[in-house]
Amino acid sequence: MSSIESLASAWAARGWLALLAFTAAVLIVAALRKPCRRAFGAERAFQLWLLPPLAVLASQWPHAAAAPAALPPLVYAITSAVGAAHVPADAVAGFDGRSGALLLWLTGVVLVFAFAVVAQRRYRARLRGATPLAVASMRRPVLRAVAADVGPALVGAWRSRIVLPADFHQRYDADEQALILAHESAHARRGDGWWSLLAHALAALFWCHPLAWWALAALRHDQELACDAAVLREHGAQRRSYANAMLKTRSAAFALPVGCTWSPRHPLTERIAMLKLPAPNRPRRYAGIVAICGLTMAVVGSVYATTASIATAPGTTNAAREYELDMTIGFSIDNGHKRHTETEALALCGAPGEVGTASMPGGKVDASAADAGNGRVRIDLSVKGVDGAVLARKQLQATPGQSLHVAGAGTDGKRSYTVDVTPQIGCPARVAAEASPVKVTEQARNASVRVVAEAVAAKAGWTLVNPDALGNATATLSFNRMPAGTAMQRLAGLTGMKPVFEGKQVRFEPK
């Protein structure tokens, strides 16, 4: 499997969980932000925006799962069956549609980040020639821009700086100037530059989701309201001056992705209306902290539990905690006098993407299976000779129970190989192998599958509930000390059935 296909497989398996978690969290914030603002204040309402990133992280957090017990390779003699169907080797998977979707999504992410970088640099370019101002009460560097349409703003996340317009001292009186500096200082103290960076990163990751762009605008609005509330807690007696400073501030001429512009682009009427409301007292603010912490734990815990149940639910894409590859491998070597051929059949079980190795005197095959979407299984094969040289690499796709056939030869023309592989969900071979400790040896030519199954059942001490379900199919086969359960599984598979072991009874059902 190529790296892009591996990435596409992981993206398809986990990306939709992140999308669901993000959507649910944003809808919860959208429903609660205004009631929370009225009950606990704007500062607490802004903290609701922790929910989307935490929910996305919870959806991707790995879940503890018991590792499947190792299954010894089940090796037995070659088995041939009348009517066994194979799919040609040209069923090798082509370019996966998910790979195209992944590339489209990555292109969108890169473009969004690129536009943000361009906008940030464009804003910073307007700061060329800005002069530092010495403000004793400010911990951040303060710059006065050369243009009147730049600032007030907090620019950047790391090493952020406060920018003031060129006519700052002419446009605002002394009280308004102090309030504007307090506002931008509050942005810096609250880490709002980092919040802006995180918000744009999430918008880039979910660029194709309309809610992402609404959430970005809503977060920036709530960010300004929260900063206003933080300033008014300390300067509540100067509400009129604060409103006048808002009215005197021009709209920002340039976007600032990472930073905070104090401009009327935010709904000014709502910001001024908030100035008329009494600030929540300390008990209400503390109650808001408790309520938001409880809500965050409930949402994150629910997302984590839901993704765990989705990942393990039967019939879902992620339900395949394990795959089985039933393989018949043949190696043929021409030593100059005669051609020696050896064939073995076995079952390899492993987690999705886990590589198992089937070794034989003539060579070995490394194989892994993973979900390919649309109910199909991706199979990756690497066929190697005795010296470890790679004879072939194959990428196949099949539905569970579908048999694929590949064949080829080495570059020297002396070595050839054949591989018949059938993927299964779970590990039926383990269930079959554990059904009975008895190992059976059977050889038959053009024999009834039902008769052979009855002989295997008699040796294992089983009772066949519905042997007629096997029909009248015949097969030529040879089992050499094969576990009875595995033998019964193979026999049932020749007729399109599967055995169900219930104590000492065996029942056959269609696959």
PyMOL commands that set and color helices and strands:
alter all, ss='L'
color gray80, all
select helices_A, chain A and resi 3-40+42-60+89-91+97-125+168-171+174-189+192-205+210-234+236-248+268-275+282-312+317-319+428-434+449-460+467-470+484-493
alter helices_A, ss='H'
color red, helices_A
select strands_A, chain A and resi 80-81+131-133+142-144+153-155+161-164+259-261+323-334+339-350+356-360+363-373+376-384+390-398+404-409+415-425+439-448+463-464+474-483+497-502+505-510
alter strands_A, ss='S'
color yellow, strands_A
deselect
rebuild
show_as cartoon
